[in-house]
Amino acid sequence: MADMYLSVLQRSIDWKALQPENDKVTILEYIWIGGEGQDLRGKTKVLQEKVTKLEDFPIWNFDGSSTKQATTESSEVLLKPVYKCPDPFRKNFPNAFLVLCEAINTDGKTPATANFRHVCSKIMDKALAQKPWFGFEQEYILLKPEGVDLFWPLGFPKGGYASPQGQYYCSVGAKNSFGRVIPEAHMAACLAAGITLSGLNGEVFPGQWEFQVGPVEGITAPDQLWMARYILRRVAEDFGIEVTYEPKPVKGDWNGTGCHSNYSTVDTRGEGGFDVIIGMMDKLAAKHSEHILIYGKDNNLRLTGAHETSSMKKFSYNVANRGASVRIPTVTRDEKKGYFEDRRPAGNCDPYLVAGMLVDTTVNDGVLGAELVKTFGGFGMSYLRRGDSLF
């Protein structure tokens, strides 16, 4: 009945074509990371004046007791705008923006639960001269509803399993490729929003896709990845489809879901950069356990040494090896400069933690890494222990 009502309502008014009577009105969609660490939240602010500069967007607040970020007795959590882009879902409004925010406690200083941008930003500021670039390869799996609170991967028969993997990677055809309209719509929405989307492809698992953000410099890289994740969930919502970034949502002989992180600095991109990269490998090996700690929940289910992954127990690197912790591309070896790919982060990692830890370990010699891990702290311990894989 509810679906029928919504369908009738949609036909009764072409609301996406409506224009505001006040052409100076500004629509701001404030977006933040909730207390679960993956639960993006958002609410809308309407200003009766034209405001386009990020620094002029007002600090707002939300009910943190509803997001596991505050108590009922002291429920306000502040929203501080830190990144904006055009809102691709409200093109009928002349001034509409998606606004990524830091969630901050009412003291105006300490970050709310599961918000790590502030430490990442300090790390990036310290490494400013090295101009760190990132390219994130975000894998995800599309899920179709099969009942109340039950979702199953697109391409899997109801209550059953798809044919063994092998036919799905970069595939074409209805028996191999599932849900292509969603990554295509996501790409269009991201580009309309000004996100530096550099590609997409079908992945090894049925109904699994990947999009790439980058190269983008500094703190803006994880900002853009979080925004691209938000846009993906919004696009999939329109199709009645869910998205999971869980590293191993289906147990068995299936590839997991990662967020491979490509990384370079001024020194690695310059002459002799390959030798700089090799020197970085020793630093990464020494901090391997700290990286693994903050590289995503349930990542142990994915980093087994099988299915194009390394073992989480030991750091390794090699040229062109997708079974290593770090893959050095052949082009980097041949040109003796360039970038490397950290293949350890899980699909559900927080890119602020990944980018911050990579820069702090390789450029800042671990000066702020301890603060990053400490900030992760108690939240991280419960986060890593909470629940099993999705299915």
Buried (B, 14 or more C-beta within 10 A) or exposed (E): EEEEEEEEEEEEEEEEEEEBEEEEBBBBBBBBBBBBBBEBBBEEBEBEEEBEEEEEBEEBBBEBBBBBBBEEEEBEBBBBBBBBBBBBBBEBBBBBBBBBBBBBBBEEEEBBBBBBBBBBBBBBEBBEEBBBBBBBBBBBBBBBEEEEEEBBBBBBEEEEBBEEBEBBBEBEEEEBBBBBEBBEBBBBBBEBBBBBBBEBBBBBBBBBBBBBBBBBBBBBBBBBBBBBBBBBBBBBEEEEBBBBBBBBBBEEEBBBBBBBBBBBBBBBBEEEBBEBBEEBBEBBBEBBEBBBBBBBBBBBBBBBEEBBBBBBEEBBBBBEBEBBBBBBBEEBBEEEBBBBBBBBBBBBBBBBBBBBBBBBBBBBEBBBBEBBBEBBEEBBEEBBEEEEBBB
